[in-house]
Each structure stands twice: as C-alpha cells, then as structure tokens.
Amino acid sequence: MPDKILREITSLLLPFIQMYGIYVVFHGHLSPGGGFAGGMVLGVSLVLYILVFGLDSCLRKIPHHLSSALESFGTLWYAAVGFVGLLRGASFLMNKGAGIDVGTPGELFSGGLIFIITIGVGVKVASTMLSLFYTLVEED
C-alpha cells in the first residue's frame, strides 16, 4: 500500500519539480540559479523517478545512450555559443562587446547569449546526473 501512495504523490509532484527546474534554468541570469542549479533540480527529479518507478521505466523514456548524447550536446552547445564572440571579432563568450543585443535589463531575454548558454549548461548537468545514476544502479 505505501508503494501506491508514493507513486501517486510522485506522479503529482514530478511535473511541478521539473517545471521549477526549467524556470530556474531560464531565469538564472535574472535571479539566483542558472544552468547548474536548474540542471540539478531536473536531474534529481529524474533520479526520483527512477527510485519510485524503477530503472526499466526510466530507461524506456530516456535510454542511457540518449542521456550520454545529451551530455555531449550540452558541452558542444556551450562551446558553439562561445564561438559567436570569436566569429564577431571579439573574445570567446563575449556578449555586448561582440555587438550582441543584450535587451532591456530585468526582462527574460536581457542577457544576450547568457540565456542561451544556461540552457546548454542545464541540459549538460541534468543528463550528467542521470548518466551517473544509471551507471551506479547498473553496477549493482
């Protein structure tokens, strides 16, 4: 009986936890948080899913090879965005100095490339957490 209660509560809370993680990633340049903190929240929500519903259930939704590919994608995304500054004749990860519009301060798209970078960092951190947990669970 407790297993059913745990599954129901997790099913209700998991979408809200993941929405909060996405919110933290998207608003990291405006408030405390960012790609790392939001990625950790998303990664922990996936670990919670594994602990409650089992490894096989999560592997059907996000296979190990997909989480490994997302890890690489997050790193490549960060590097690709960094090269935008170099291609525009400025330093790596340069924002305003490279002529990129930084928008109106306090708005969601006010950080120039920072908003785009945090998405890559969030994907990298969440997928790394999931890949590490997959590896730890599969070793047992």
Order of alpha helices (4+ residues) and beta strands (2+ residues): alpha-alpha-alpha-alpha-alpha
